[in-house]
Amino acid sequence: MANTYDLNLLTALDALLSTGSVTAAAARMNLSTPAMSHTLARIRESFGDPILVRAGRKLVPTPRALALAEPVRALLAQAQALRAPAGAESLVGLRRRFVVRAPEGIAVVFGASLSQALEAEMPLASLQFLPETHADPGALREGRIDLDVGSFRGTDPETETQVLSEQTLVGAVHAGHPLQKGLKKTPMTAERYAAARHVGVTPRQGEPSPVDTALAQLGLQRQVALLVPSTFSALIAASRTDLVASVPERTARGMAASLGLAVFELPVAVQSEPLRMAWHPRHRADPAHQWLRERIRQVLNDRQWIVPSVASLTGSAKKGVV
């Protein structure tokens, strides 16, 4: 008798490895717990491995199961893609939630344009933004997010990446800030800039701020009076205080008019960082995911979009050019 197995077992195997629980996997597949236990027994027989073994009150995967997890997930994704008809017309009826992890400023500045593009071409789909984090490198591999956008340096070797743009840092202060007074007569200097009080965005763990690195090369040091988790938070703080925010230019200019901010070129040479997006190879040929990647690339490189305002956070927005 040929050594074959039911391919439906792969779906069950994926559910078991994703949940680490027979009960949870049964609920995901709309089966009873005894039925899922029987399915696990068949999986063990087919693969010649226990797959999940008890450790205390939990089930943990065996090394063989860990090695199978990603190939099985990728194979199921490819099989699902075979069912979807090709062509843009299929996107109109697609019900899907895209989960994008990105810096807060991306969602604030570009979220409205991306939402309108989605409404026009995939009206039944939705877009969810999650905050940027450097503590969860496996989210793409495990399918918890569809796309990762950020200034990350190290990526999972299994992921594919594309550079979206170079992030040039600029300064932002409220209109009438002392640094802005008399700029026509007295140009901004590194000394004046460093002497001000600053709001900083919390850097990656163990990495210095590129602004501090640039100032240190000139023998200067700034006082960071406030640290916040995102560029948008830094711009809000700068709009309400005399603190100076040094943030990516695209986000700063996108929010400047709404927050009453003046944007200026930094008087020190700060190394720019590329803004990247990353995705898992299983989405490489997925038409909907291809659309999402291309649209984000277009929106982030288009100088015309729906410029957010403070009022837009409560529902109104205007269109403008920055």
Secondary structure, 3 states (H helix, E strand, C coil): CCCCCCCHHHHHHHHHHHHCCHHHHHHHCCCCHHHHHHHHHHHHHHHCCCCEEEECCEEEECHHHHHHHHHHHHHHHHHHHHHCCCCCHHHHCCCCEEEEEECHHHHHHHHHHHHHHHHHHCCCCEEEEEECCCCCCCCCCCCCCCEEEECCCCCCCCCEEEEEEEECEEEEEECCCCCCCCCCCCCCCHHHHHHCEEEEECCCCCCCCHHHHHHHCCCCCCEEEEEECCHHHHHHHHHHCCCEEEEEHHHHHHHHHHHCEEEEECCCCCCCEEEEEEECHHHCCCHHHHHHHHHHHHHHCCCEEEECCCHHHHCCCEEEEC
